[in-house]
Amino acid sequence: MCRVNAGAILAIAALAAGCETASAPERGPAYPFDLQNTGRVFRWRPVDLPIRYWLAAGSGPVVGYVQEGLRLWESQFLYGEFAGTLVTDSARADVLVMVNGGEPPDVPLTNDPPLDACSGVTSFPDITPANRFTGPLRVAINWNPLFGDADIANCVFRVTAHEIGHTLGLLGHSPNPADLMNALPRVAEPSSGDRVTVEMLYHTRPTIEPAERLQ
């Protein structure tokens, strides 16, 4: 799930709008990756890399899920167009990750179909008149303790990888249930459809720049 706050929407209106390694450019149709079908595009620039992710205390196994999610998305690119790393200082982070409800169960992941055991949302900050975000991106992961441990773990991992896709700049959802970026992710890693879309995104000129960052 991808969300932009009201200030950002007003600013946009005022402005107008598994793969282990990648071996060759993917061919095929891409799904929309712009901001709410406005033609507004965000992606990280080479100068921004690596993108810095911070996780709140009490994230438990989600720390490992973020690391694996970053690895999965990095492997979609041929030339290192994206890279992410974990940092301990939230003030220096580009993406802030929160887990609501305490630490989710830390059990082995399986290939079982995920249930509605969790949800996630990526929120984008306001956009300045100069077409720049005013702060970091924020990811929230929520999980439901009424489900079994394995169902929660599988769901949280897939949703975490899905939300990382949003933080790369995949601002919409794929209509294809076989894609990780479908609104209800049923798979645990980016598909060929995800790959062709993120490759196209990272060869598209962005119209929104990230916030100024501390060095």
NUVODREN-255190 format. One record per residue (C-alpha): residue in three letters; x, y, z. Coordinates in nm, 3 decimals, padded with zeros to 5 digits. Layout:
BEGIN
+-----+---------+---------+---------+
! res !       u !       v !       w !
+-----+---------+---------+---------+
! ALA !       X !       Y !       Z !
...
+-----+---------+---------+---------+
***
This chain:
BEGIN
+-----+---------+---------+---------+
! res !       u !       v !       w !
+-----+---------+---------+---------+
! MET !  00.000 !  00.000 !  00.000 !
! CYS !  00.131 !  00.343 ! -00.092 !
! ARG !  00.009 !  00.665 !  00.067 !
! VAL !  00.086 !  01.034 !  00.013 !
! ASN ! -00.031 !  01.285 !  00.270 !
! ALA ! -00.275 !  01.563 !  00.195 !
! GLY ! -00.006 !  01.830 !  00.167 !
! ALA !  00.173 !  01.630 ! -00.099 !
! ILE ! -00.146 !  01.579 ! -00.296 !
! LEU ! -00.216 !  01.952 ! -00.292 !
! ALA !  00.139 !  02.024 ! -00.404 !
! ILE !  00.104 !  01.776 ! -00.689 !
! ALA ! -00.226 !  01.930 ! -00.798 !
! ALA ! -00.067 !  02.270 ! -00.794 !
! LEU !  00.223 !  02.143 ! -01.004 !
! ALA ! -00.007 !  01.985 ! -01.262 !
! ALA !  00.017 !  01.571 ! -01.135 !
! GLY !  01.308 ! -01.524 ! -00.751 !
! CYS !  01.574 ! -01.348 ! -00.926 !
! GLU !  01.914 ! -01.404 ! -00.771 !
! THR !  02.109 ! -01.202 ! -01.027 !
! ALA !  01.997 ! -00.996 ! -01.322 !
! SER !  02.155 ! -01.127 ! -01.641 !
! ALA !  01.989 ! -00.917 ! -01.912 !
! PRO !  01.734 ! -00.638 ! -01.944 !
! GLU !  01.383 ! -00.773 ! -01.896 !
! ARG !  01.143 ! -00.740 ! -02.188 !
! GLY !  00.771 ! -00.706 ! -02.154 !
! PRO !  00.500 ! -00.464 ! -02.043 !
! ALA !  00.552 ! -00.244 ! -01.739 !
! TYR !  00.283 ! -00.133 ! -01.497 !
! PRO !  00.245 !  00.235 ! -01.398 !
! PHE !  00.502 !  00.360 ! -01.148 !
! ASP !  00.416 !  00.731 ! -01.134 !
! LEU !  00.251 !  00.909 ! -00.843 !
! GLN ! -00.125 !  00.853 ! -00.848 !
! ASN ! -00.136 !  00.857 ! -01.230 !
! THR ! -00.011 !  01.216 ! -01.239 !
! GLY !  00.304 !  01.155 ! -01.441 !
! ARG !  00.511 !  01.259 ! -01.137 !
! VAL !  00.810 !  01.026 ! -01.104 !
! PHE !  01.040 !  00.959 ! -00.810 !
! ARG !  01.351 !  00.743 ! -00.803 !
! TRP !  01.685 !  00.762 ! -00.631 !
! ARG !  01.976 !  00.917 ! -00.816 !
! PRO !  02.326 !  00.765 ! -00.833 !
! VAL !  02.452 !  01.041 ! -00.603 !
! ASP !  02.203 !  00.927 ! -00.335 !
! LEU !  02.330 !  00.568 ! -00.311 !
! PRO !  02.333 !  00.372 ! -00.095 !
! ILE !  01.986 !  00.458 !  00.034 !
! ARG !  01.987 !  00.457 !  00.413 !
! TYR !  01.717 !  00.259 !  00.596 !
! TRP !  01.659 !  00.292 !  00.969 !
! LEU !  01.449 !  00.049 !  01.174 !
! ALA !  01.294 !  00.136 !  01.508 !
! ALA !  01.391 ! -00.064 !  01.816 !
! GLY !  01.181 ! -00.375 !  01.864 !
! SER !  01.167 ! -00.464 !  01.495 !
! GLY !  01.291 ! -00.817 !  01.561 !
! PRO !  01.311 ! -01.033 !  01.247 !
! VAL !  01.203 ! -00.740 !  01.028 !
! VAL !  01.565 ! -00.623 !  01.035 !
! GLY !  01.659 ! -00.937 !  00.842 !
! TYR !  01.354 ! -00.903 !  00.620 !
! VAL !  01.461 ! -00.553 !  00.519 !
! GLN !  01.814 ! -00.673 !  00.445 !
! GLU !  01.683 ! -00.958 !  00.230 !
! GLY !  01.428 ! -00.732 !  00.062 !
! LEU !  01.702 ! -00.488 ! -00.032 !
! ARG !  01.911 ! -00.772 ! -00.171 !
! LEU !  01.620 ! -00.897 ! -00.381 !
! TRP !  01.554 ! -00.555 ! -00.530 !
! GLU !  01.923 ! -00.478 ! -00.586 !
! SER !  01.952 ! -00.801 ! -00.785 !
! GLN !  01.697 ! -00.672 ! -01.038 !
! PHE !  01.947 ! -00.421 ! -01.177 !
! LEU !  02.230 ! -00.483 ! -01.418 !
! TYR !  02.454 ! -00.191 ! -01.325 !
! GLY !  02.396 ! -00.116 ! -00.958 !
! GLU !  02.134 !  00.152 ! -01.021 !
! PHE !  02.002 !  00.093 ! -00.669 !
! ALA !  02.164 ! -00.003 ! -00.340 !
! GLY !  02.042 !  00.018 !  00.018 !
! THR !  02.200 ! -00.014 !  00.360 !
! LEU !  02.089 ! -00.013 !  00.723 !
! VAL !  02.189 !  00.274 !  00.953 !
! THR !  02.152 !  00.329 !  01.326 !
! ASP !  02.095 !  00.706 !  01.318 !
! SER !  01.739 !  00.796 !  01.220 !
! ALA !  01.842 !  01.157 !  01.152 !
! ARG !  02.063 !  01.037 !  00.867 !
! ALA !  01.812 !  00.795 !  00.718 !
! ASP !  01.631 !  00.829 !  00.387 !
! VAL !  01.368 !  00.572 !  00.487 !
! LEU !  01.228 !  00.515 !  00.836 !
! VAL !  01.077 !  00.172 !  00.908 !
! MET !  00.841 !  00.110 !  01.201 !
! VAL !  00.685 ! -00.217 !  01.316 !
! ASN !  00.360 ! -00.172 !  01.504 !
! GLY !  00.240 ! -00.423 !  01.760 !
! GLY !  00.576 ! -00.533 !  01.897 !
! GLU !  00.818 ! -00.786 !  01.750 !
! PRO !  00.648 ! -01.031 !  01.514 !
! PRO !  00.719 ! -01.404 !  01.556 !
! ASP !  01.067 ! -01.505 !  01.449 !
! VAL !  01.010 ! -01.843 !  01.283 !
! PRO !  01.135 ! -01.997 !  00.956 !
! LEU !  00.966 ! -01.871 !  00.643 !
! THR !  00.775 ! -02.112 !  00.420 !
! ASN !  00.619 ! -02.106 !  00.074 !
! ASP !  00.268 ! -02.128 !  00.214 !
! PRO !  00.025 ! -01.872 !  00.074 !
! PRO !  00.008 ! -01.563 !  00.291 !
! LEU ! -00.311 ! -01.474 !  00.474 !
! ASP ! -00.439 ! -01.139 !  00.593 !
! ALA ! -00.202 ! -01.159 !  00.886 !
! CYS ! -00.036 ! -00.823 !  00.828 !
! SER ! -00.042 ! -00.502 !  00.631 !
! GLY !  00.197 ! -00.226 !  00.535 !
! VAL !  00.196 !  00.131 !  00.416 !
! THR !  00.462 !  00.357 !  00.269 !
! SER !  00.402 !  00.728 !  00.324 !
! PHE !  00.567 !  01.003 !  00.124 !
! PRO !  00.622 !  01.353 !  00.266 !
! ASP !  00.509 !  01.685 !  00.129 !
! ILE !  00.665 !  01.812 ! -00.191 !
! THR !  00.816 !  02.160 ! -00.203 !
! PRO !  00.758 !  02.405 ! -00.490 !
! ALA !  01.106 !  02.304 ! -00.604 !
! ASN !  00.981 !  01.946 ! -00.652 !
! ARG !  01.168 !  01.800 ! -00.354 !
! PHE !  01.041 !  01.584 ! -00.070 !
! THR !  01.050 !  01.763 !  00.264 !
! GLY !  01.164 !  01.462 !  00.468 !
! PRO !  01.230 !  01.089 !  00.468 !
! LEU !  01.000 !  00.820 !  00.339 !
! ARG !  00.820 !  00.623 !  00.610 !
! VAL !  00.723 !  00.256 !  00.613 !
! ALA !  00.485 !  00.107 !  00.870 !
! ILE !  00.439 ! -00.269 !  00.911 !
! ASN !  00.142 ! -00.399 !  01.110 !
! TRP !  00.070 ! -00.760 !  01.208 !
! ASN ! -00.224 ! -00.944 !  01.359 !
! PRO ! -00.149 ! -01.166 !  01.662 !
! LEU ! -00.465 ! -01.370 !  01.601 !
! PHE ! -00.291 ! -01.559 !  01.319 !
! GLY ! -00.037 ! -01.838 !  01.351 !
! ASP !  00.333 ! -01.764 !  01.379 !
! ALA !  00.422 ! -01.899 !  01.033 !
! ASP !  00.140 ! -01.707 !  00.866 !
! ILE !  00.249 ! -01.385 !  01.036 !
! ALA !  00.615 ! -01.434 !  00.944 !
! ASN !  00.538 ! -01.515 !  00.579 !
! CYS !  00.305 ! -01.219 !  00.550 !
! VAL !  00.541 ! -00.972 !  00.719 !
! PHE !  00.833 ! -01.074 !  00.499 !
! ARG !  00.636 ! -01.038 !  00.176 !
! VAL !  00.480 ! -00.710 !  00.280 !
! THR !  00.821 ! -00.576 !  00.386 !
! ALA !  00.968 ! -00.662 !  00.045 !
! HIS !  00.662 ! -00.504 ! -00.120 !
! GLU !  00.698 ! -00.181 !  00.078 !
! ILE !  01.069 ! -00.163 ! -00.009 !
! GLY !  00.955 ! -00.165 ! -00.371 !
! HIS !  00.750 !  00.147 ! -00.299 !
! THR !  01.054 !  00.315 ! -00.144 !
! LEU !  01.247 !  00.254 ! -00.468 !
! GLY !  00.990 !  00.469 ! -00.646 !
! LEU !  00.731 !  00.213 ! -00.755 !
! LEU !  00.455 !  00.443 ! -00.637 !
! GLY !  00.161 !  00.246 ! -00.769 !
! HIS !  00.048 ! -00.117 ! -00.769 !
! SER !  00.063 ! -00.382 ! -01.035 !
! PRO ! -00.268 ! -00.532 ! -01.151 !
! ASN ! -00.097 ! -00.870 ! -01.192 !
! PRO ! -00.129 ! -01.102 ! -00.887 !
! ALA !  00.199 ! -01.268 ! -00.993 !
! ASP !  00.391 ! -00.948 ! -00.919 !
! LEU !  00.532 ! -00.859 ! -00.578 !
! MET !  00.397 ! -00.507 ! -00.628 !
! ASN !  00.038 ! -00.624 ! -00.656 !
! ALA ! -00.173 ! -00.457 ! -00.387 !
! LEU ! -00.199 ! -00.794 ! -00.208 !
! PRO !  00.146 ! -00.952 ! -00.253 !
! ARG !  00.120 ! -01.329 ! -00.297 !
! VAL !  00.484 ! -01.386 ! -00.390 !
! ALA !  00.802 ! -01.347 ! -00.190 !
! GLU !  01.030 ! -01.185 ! -00.448 !
! PRO !  01.013 ! -00.954 ! -00.750 !
! SER !  00.874 ! -01.110 ! -01.066 !
! SER !  00.978 ! -01.047 ! -01.426 !
! GLY !  00.700 ! -00.787 ! -01.438 !
! ASP !  00.842 ! -00.611 ! -01.133 !
! ARG !  01.187 ! -00.625 ! -01.284 !
! VAL !  01.095 ! -00.472 ! -01.620 !
! THR !  00.901 ! -00.198 ! -01.440 !
! VAL !  01.176 ! -00.102 ! -01.197 !
! GLU !  01.433 ! -00.111 ! -01.478 !
! MET !  01.214 !  00.125 ! -01.680 !
! LEU !  01.170 !  00.350 ! -01.376 !
! TYR !  01.546 !  00.377 ! -01.324 !
! HIS !  01.586 !  00.479 ! -01.688 !
! THR !  01.320 !  00.749 ! -01.657 !
! ARG !  01.407 !  01.104 ! -01.557 !
! PRO !  01.262 !  01.177 ! -01.211 !
! THR !  01.047 !  01.484 ! -01.153 !
! ILE !  01.062 !  01.465 ! -00.771 !
! GLU !  01.393 !  01.477 ! -00.583 !
! PRO !  01.462 !  01.332 ! -00.239 !
! ALA !  01.489 !  01.550 !  00.068 !
! GLU !  01.816 !  01.714 !  00.160 !
! ARG !  02.012 !  01.474 !  00.377 !
! LEU !  02.272 !  01.497 !  00.651 !
! GLN !  02.611 !  01.370 !  00.540 !
+-----+---------+---------+---------+
***
